[in-house]
């Protein structure tokens, strides 16, 4: 089981690094050739669908309530978000920003659901990646509500409707890097639903005995890295490139990765990358934005010194995410899990016996 999940850990870690590289380019103006890394979010959605179905469908069938399930998901996702928001808020204030009410509300759990209603422009201005977590929670709730009804055929119907939504998004915007602004908010629903239910479909088909030929893991990693590079020669073809990536290539990578064997020497690094991927995803934009503000408020530096400093910061961000996961996010989640277990143990004996199930977290969690 550990090696099986390590294959998904590694892909998720590489995808998170690609997202960081893309935003690093935007802040530093140093080209790392990761222009297509926005598609990494679609890989996260596919991974989420597979892992959530693997980790929770049986628990839901045994009596885990929808409310308890959503509490578990919030406890998994929110501590890292809150820490990132605190860091981003401090940087905002240090840069002379004003703590207007809508911005302060982003610290609460409720704006995870109503952010699109109270913010103009970017949905979550303090921490941009939070947009995908909004859709993640929405689709998690929908899946938990209908999981008993889902069959491969019905999942196919959901994906067909989502496919139409993706076509409309491409027609309107010209590509699928959408869902993170108020203007393109509606596109986030088909984008998330396609990826998530593609992952659930992979899980369902594996339950029925479907298996793909084994592909060397290094090929899957290189293929994912190649997907993060802008390879469409013309902007007129961006829609075709994005549709191919989102609907075919990225789900196929996950499907092959599920059965891929990770070499023994790669299991540790892949697991580590998977562990830090979510904190890295939530933290990197506030940290990069803060360093850019420091550079702009400092005396002008030679270009080569600025480039060196930017690369130092890039590695520092990754190191900080690792420390953040080890000393902040993981301990808080563990404490919440223990508290949840004690609360369940104190319930009447007639309550569904799922306390032990609730205290176990899967090794791979989707962003």
GUTI-211306 format. One record per residue (C-alpha): x, y, z; residue in three letters. Coordinates in Angstrom, 2 decimals, padded with zeros to 5 digits. Layout:
BEGIN
        px        py        pz   dopa
         X         Y         Z    ALA
...
END
This chain:
BEGIN
        px        py        pz   dopa
    000.00    000.00    000.00    UNK
    002.83    002.40    000.84    UNK
    004.56    001.95   -002.52    UNK
    001.24    002.09   -004.31    UNK
    000.48    005.47   -002.76    UNK
    004.05    006.68   -003.23    UNK
    003.46    006.67   -006.99    UNK
    000.66    009.20   -006.54    UNK
    002.62    011.14   -003.90    UNK
    005.43    011.65   -006.38    UNK
    003.19    012.92   -009.17    UNK
    001.45    015.29   -006.80    UNK
    004.77    016.62   -005.53    UNK
    006.09    017.22   -009.04    UNK
    002.84    018.97   -009.97    UNK
    003.07    021.22   -006.89    UNK
    006.66    022.14   -007.80    UNK
    005.45    023.02   -011.30    UNK
    002.81    025.37   -009.89    UNK
    005.49    027.03   -007.75    UNK
    007.73    027.37   -010.82    UNK
    004.93    029.03   -012.79    UNK
    004.22    031.62   -010.09    UNK
    007.95    032.07   -009.51    UNK
    008.18    033.12   -013.16    UNK
    005.37    035.63   -012.72    UNK
    006.98    037.28   -009.69    UNK
    010.66    037.11   -010.68    UNK
    010.46    037.41   -014.49    UNK
    012.88    034.45   -014.70    UNK
    011.71    031.90   -017.24    UNK
    011.64    028.31   -015.92    UNK
    009.58    027.09   -018.90    UNK
    006.62    026.13   -016.68    UNK
    004.01    028.22   -018.47    UNK
    001.58    025.29   -018.69    UNK
    001.74    024.44   -014.99    UNK
   -001.81    025.67   -014.41    UNK
   -002.82    022.22   -015.68    UNK
   -001.21    020.77   -012.54    UNK
   -004.37    021.78   -010.70    UNK
   -006.35    019.47   -012.98    UNK
   -004.01    016.65   -012.01    UNK
   -004.75    017.47   -008.35    UNK
   -008.47    017.10   -009.05    UNK
   -007.99    013.66   -010.65    UNK
   -005.78    012.52   -007.77    UNK
   -008.39    013.84   -005.35    UNK
   -011.16    011.82   -006.96    UNK
   -009.20    008.58   -006.82    UNK
   -007.84    009.04   -003.29    UNK
   -011.12    010.29   -001.79    UNK
   -013.00    007.33   -003.27    UNK
   -010.30    004.95   -002.01    UNK
   -010.13    006.45    001.47    UNK
   -013.73    007.37    002.23    UNK
   -016.34    005.51    000.19    UNK
   -016.15    002.45    002.43    UNK
   -016.29    004.63    005.55    UNK
   -019.31    006.48    004.20    UNK
   -020.99    003.16    003.44    UNK
   -020.31    002.01    007.03    UNK
   -022.12    004.97    008.54    UNK
   -019.89    008.03    008.37    UNK
   -022.33    010.92    008.04    UNK
   -022.04    013.63    005.41    UNK
   -021.57    016.23    008.12    UNK
   -018.78    014.26    009.81    UNK
   -017.11    013.66    006.47    UNK
   -017.11    017.36    005.61    UNK
   -015.70    018.14    009.05    UNK
   -012.87    015.69    008.35    UNK
   -012.17    017.38    005.01    UNK
   -012.16    020.85    006.55    UNK
   -009.82    019.67    009.30    UNK
   -007.52    018.28    006.62    UNK
   -007.51    021.40    004.43    UNK
   -008.06    024.39    006.69    UNK
   -005.04    024.46    009.07    UNK
   -002.58    024.96    006.21    UNK
   -004.86    027.57    004.64    UNK
   -005.17    029.51    007.89    UNK
   -001.42    029.63    008.41    UNK
   -000.90    030.84    004.85    UNK
   -003.56    033.52    005.35    UNK
   -001.84    034.76    008.52    UNK
    001.47    035.04    006.67    UNK
   -000.17    036.75    003.71    UNK
   -002.10    039.14    005.97    UNK
    001.09    040.16    007.79    UNK
    002.81    040.84    004.47    UNK
   -000.21    042.82    003.30    UNK
   -000.17    045.03    006.39    UNK
    003.62    045.44    006.29    UNK
    003.34    046.64    002.69    UNK
    000.84    049.31    003.75    UNK
   -002.35    047.47    002.84    UNK
   -005.61    048.29    004.55    UNK
   -007.46    045.50    006.45    UNK
   -010.84    046.04    004.81    UNK
   -013.70    043.80    006.02    UNK
   -013.89    041.50    003.00    UNK
   -010.21    040.70    003.28    UNK
   -010.48    039.92    006.99    UNK
   -013.42    037.62    006.31    UNK
   -011.16    035.39    004.25    UNK
   -009.72    034.07    007.53    UNK
   -013.06    032.46    008.39    UNK
   -014.17    029.08    007.14    UNK
   -017.38    030.49    005.64    UNK
   -015.63    032.47    002.86    UNK
   -014.17    029.19    001.64    UNK
   -017.71    028.78    000.33    UNK
   -018.80    032.37   -000.32    UNK
   -015.53    033.94   -001.48    UNK
   -016.83    034.22   -005.06    UNK
   -019.72    036.33   -003.78    UNK
   -017.77    038.92   -001.78    UNK
   -014.60    039.48   -003.81    UNK
   -014.15    041.07   -007.21    UNK
   -011.31    040.05   -009.51    UNK
   -009.36    037.17   -007.94    UNK
   -011.63    035.05   -005.78    UNK
   -009.24    034.86   -002.82    UNK
   -006.85    037.83   -002.87    UNK
   -004.85    036.89    000.24    UNK
   -003.96    033.43   -001.04    UNK
   -004.76    032.84   -004.69    UNK
   -004.50    029.01   -004.71    UNK
   -007.45    028.88   -002.30    UNK
   -009.76    029.07   -005.33    UNK
   -009.14    025.41   -006.13    UNK
   -009.82    024.41   -002.52    UNK
   -013.23    026.06   -002.75    UNK
   -014.11    023.80   -005.68    UNK
   -012.41    020.84   -003.99    UNK
   -014.75    021.11   -001.01    UNK
   -017.81    021.58   -003.21    UNK
   -017.11    018.45   -005.24    UNK
   -016.15    016.50   -002.08    UNK
   -019.56    017.30   -000.61    UNK
   -021.36    016.36   -003.81    UNK
   -019.52    013.04   -004.06    UNK
   -020.28    012.13   -000.44    UNK
   -023.96    012.88   -001.03    UNK
   -024.33    010.67   -004.13    UNK
   -021.58    008.05   -003.78    UNK
   -024.10    005.18   -003.35    UNK
   -025.75    006.16   -006.63    UNK
   -022.54    006.28   -008.63    UNK
   -021.81    003.60   -011.21    UNK
   -019.29    003.85   -014.05    UNK
   -022.13    004.68   -016.44    UNK
   -023.54    007.44   -014.23    UNK
   -020.07    008.83   -013.64    UNK
   -019.74    008.91   -017.42    UNK
   -022.90    011.01   -017.63    UNK
   -021.50    013.49   -015.09    UNK
   -018.26    013.68   -017.04    UNK
   -020.15    014.17   -020.32    UNK
   -021.96    017.18   -018.86    UNK
   -018.65    018.47   -017.51    UNK
   -017.08    018.00   -020.95    UNK
   -019.70    020.28   -022.46    UNK
   -018.87    022.86   -019.80    UNK
   -015.17    022.60   -020.67    UNK
   -015.95    023.16   -024.35    UNK
   -017.98    026.25   -023.47    UNK
   -015.14    027.55   -021.28    UNK
   -012.66    027.07   -024.12    UNK
   -015.00    028.80   -026.54    UNK
   -015.44    031.77   -024.22    UNK
   -011.89    032.19   -022.84    UNK
   -009.72    030.37   -025.38    UNK
   -008.14    028.02   -022.83    UNK
   -008.78    026.22   -019.52    UNK
   -006.70    028.28   -017.10    UNK
   -009.99    029.42   -015.59    UNK
   -012.04    029.30   -012.38    UNK
   -009.85    031.54   -010.23    UNK
   -011.43    034.91   -011.08    UNK
   -014.95    036.10   -010.55    UNK
   -015.40    036.44   -014.32    UNK
   -014.47    032.81   -014.97    UNK
   -015.88    031.42   -011.72    UNK
   -018.52    029.30   -013.45    UNK
   -015.81    027.43   -015.38    UNK
   -014.41    026.01   -012.16    UNK
   -017.38    023.67   -011.77    UNK
   -016.93    021.64   -014.98    UNK
   -013.14    021.80   -014.62    UNK
   -013.25    020.34   -011.11    UNK
   -016.05    017.87   -011.79    UNK
   -014.31    016.40   -014.83    UNK
   -011.04    015.79   -013.00    UNK
   -012.53    014.59   -009.73    UNK
   -014.99    012.15   -011.26    UNK
   -012.33    010.91   -013.67    UNK
   -010.41    009.91   -010.55    UNK
   -013.51    008.28   -009.05    UNK
   -014.05    006.40   -012.32    UNK
   -010.49    005.07   -012.20    UNK
   -011.22    003.79   -008.69    UNK
   -014.52    002.17   -009.72    UNK
   -012.99    000.45   -012.73    UNK
   -010.13   -000.90   -010.61    UNK
   -012.72   -002.28   -008.19    UNK
   -014.12   -004.23   -011.14    UNK
   -010.73   -005.68   -011.96    UNK
   -009.57   -003.33   -014.71    UNK
   -005.80   -002.97   -014.88    UNK
   -003.48   -001.09   -017.23    UNK
   -000.07   -002.31   -018.39    UNK
    002.72   -001.27   -016.06    UNK
    004.76    001.69   -017.27    UNK
    008.16    002.57   -015.77    UNK
    007.58    005.26   -013.18    UNK
    010.29    007.55   -014.53    UNK
    008.41    007.75   -017.83    UNK
    005.29    008.98   -016.03    UNK
    007.30    011.62   -014.13    UNK
    008.97    012.86   -017.33    UNK
    005.62    012.89   -019.13    UNK
    004.09    015.02   -016.38    UNK
    007.02    017.44   -016.52    UNK
    006.59    017.71   -020.28    UNK
    002.91    018.55   -019.78    UNK
    003.88    021.57   -017.70    UNK
    005.69    023.23   -020.64    UNK
    003.77    025.43   -023.08    UNK
    004.00    023.38   -026.24    UNK
    001.22    024.84   -028.39    UNK
    002.87    026.97   -031.11    UNK
   -000.06    029.34   -031.50    UNK
   -002.48    030.94   -029.04    UNK
   -005.28    029.81   -031.35    UNK
   -004.47    026.21   -030.37    UNK
   -004.37    026.71   -026.61    UNK
   -007.92    025.42   -026.27    UNK
   -007.07    022.17   -028.08    UNK
   -003.90    021.71   -026.01    UNK
   -005.77    022.29   -022.75    UNK
   -008.64    019.98   -023.68    UNK
   -006.18    017.23   -024.57    UNK
   -004.29    017.66   -021.31    UNK
   -007.29    017.96   -019.01    UNK
   -009.56    015.32   -020.52    UNK
   -007.08    012.69   -021.72    UNK
   -003.41    012.97   -020.79    UNK
   -003.59    013.87   -017.08    UNK
   -006.28    011.28   -016.19    UNK
   -004.26    008.70   -018.13    UNK
   -001.11    009.56   -016.15    UNK
   -002.98    008.98   -012.88    UNK
   -004.49    005.74   -014.16    UNK
   -001.07    004.39   -015.12    UNK
    000.54    005.71   -011.92    UNK
   -001.90    003.75   -009.76    UNK
   -000.32    000.50   -010.99    UNK
    003.21    001.82   -011.46    UNK
    005.99    000.40   -009.32    UNK
    008.12    003.02   -007.63    UNK
    011.78    001.99   -007.32    UNK
    012.76    001.42   -003.71    UNK
    015.21    004.32   -003.70    UNK
    012.47    006.68   -004.95    UNK
    009.83    005.82   -002.35    UNK
    011.26    008.14    000.33    UNK
    011.65    011.22   -001.93    UNK
    008.25    010.63   -003.53    UNK
    006.56    010.35   -000.13    UNK
    008.33    013.49    001.09    UNK
    007.26    015.46   -001.99    UNK
    003.69    014.32   -001.49    UNK
    003.76    015.35    002.17    UNK
    004.96    018.90    001.50    UNK
    002.96    019.44   -001.69    UNK
   -000.16    020.83   -000.02    UNK
    001.63    023.24    002.37    UNK
    003.83    024.30   -000.56    UNK
    000.75    024.92   -002.69    UNK
   -000.93    027.09   -000.05    UNK
    002.18    028.99    001.06    UNK
    004.23    029.79   -002.00    UNK
    002.24    032.73   -003.40    UNK
    002.22    034.79   -000.15    UNK
    005.94    034.11    000.35    UNK
    006.92    034.99   -003.21    UNK
    004.71    038.08   -003.10    UNK
    006.36    039.17    000.15    UNK
    009.85    038.82   -001.27    UNK
    008.89    040.82   -004.35    UNK
    007.64    043.60   -002.06    UNK
    010.98    043.54   -000.19    UNK
    012.90    043.83   -003.44    UNK
    010.72    046.68   -004.68    UNK
    011.17    048.59   -001.42    UNK
    014.96    048.07   -001.35    UNK
    017.69    049.88   -003.27    UNK
    018.14    048.74   -006.85    UNK
    020.37    045.67   -007.22    UNK
    022.30    044.42   -010.25    UNK
    020.33    041.94   -012.36    UNK
    022.61    039.02   -011.50    UNK
    022.22    039.64   -007.75    UNK
    018.45    039.81   -008.09    UNK
    018.44    036.50   -009.96    UNK
    020.62    034.82   -007.34    UNK
    018.40    036.13   -004.55    UNK
    015.28    034.90   -006.33    UNK
    016.69    031.37   -006.62    UNK
    017.73    031.44   -002.96    UNK
    014.16    032.41   -002.10    UNK
    012.76    029.64   -004.32    UNK
    014.67    026.97   -002.38    UNK
    013.83    028.73    000.90    UNK
    010.12    028.55    000.09    UNK
    010.37    024.78   -000.47    UNK
    012.35    024.35    002.75    UNK
    009.85    026.49    004.68    UNK
    006.96    024.39    003.36    UNK
    008.71    021.24    004.61    UNK
    009.19    022.76    008.07    UNK
    005.64    024.11    008.04    UNK
    004.24    020.66    007.29    UNK
    006.36    018.95    009.95    UNK
    005.95    021.43    012.80    UNK
    002.59    023.09    012.13    UNK
    000.22    021.38    009.70    UNK
    000.82    017.72    010.59    UNK
    000.73    018.25    014.42    UNK
   -002.49    020.27    014.20    UNK
   -004.16    017.65    012.02    UNK
   -002.99    014.91    014.37    UNK
   -004.42    016.79    017.36    UNK
   -007.72    017.29    015.57    UNK
   -007.79    013.59    014.73    UNK
   -007.23    012.62    018.37    UNK
   -009.93    015.03    019.47    UNK
   -012.30    013.58    016.90    UNK
   -011.54    010.08    018.14    UNK
   -012.25    011.02    021.76    UNK
   -015.49    012.70    020.76    UNK
   -016.63    009.61    018.90    UNK
   -015.62    007.35    021.77    UNK
   -017.78    009.40    024.13    UNK
   -020.89    008.97    021.99    UNK
   -023.58    006.40    022.90    UNK
   -022.89    002.81    021.90    UNK
   -025.66    002.99    019.31    UNK
   -023.65    005.44    017.25    UNK
   -022.09    004.05    014.03    UNK
   -018.74    002.39    014.90    UNK
   -016.57    004.58    012.71    UNK
   -014.34    006.30    015.30    UNK
   -011.27    004.25    014.41    UNK
   -011.89    004.84    010.72    UNK
   -012.09    008.58    011.25    UNK
   -008.77    008.81    013.04    UNK
   -006.86    007.29    010.12    UNK
   -005.87    009.62    007.33    UNK
   -004.79    008.36    003.91    UNK
   -001.13    008.88    003.03    UNK
   -002.14    010.75   -000.11    UNK
   -004.51    013.66    000.21    UNK
   -005.50    015.74   -002.78    UNK
   -004.96    019.44   -002.79    UNK
END
